[in-house]
Amino acid sequence: DAKLLDTFYPGDQHSITYGTKSRVGIGGMEAKVKAALWALQGGTSVVIANGTHPKVTGHVITDIVEGKKVGTFFSEVKPA
């Protein structure tokens, strides 16, 4: 039942639920989100995206820069 978020606003963290970690993983999505929030606090723009998703042209960074919705953008600004 996972849902891709276009934008993640730190103030909305209370409404996010994470799935269980895999047996072989070292943190999963929760670890990625924590790392993204740490970078965001440091003033860095962050997008978590799947570089192997079929919708992605194979150039995920270019797709992100062009504004294509291929991941979740982390922003200090609450989305409207």
Secondary structure, DSSP 4 states (H G I P E B T S, - for coil): -----SEE-GGGGGG----PPPSS-SSHHHHHHHHHHHHHHTT--EEEE-TT-TTS-S-HHHHHHTT--SEEEE-SSPP-
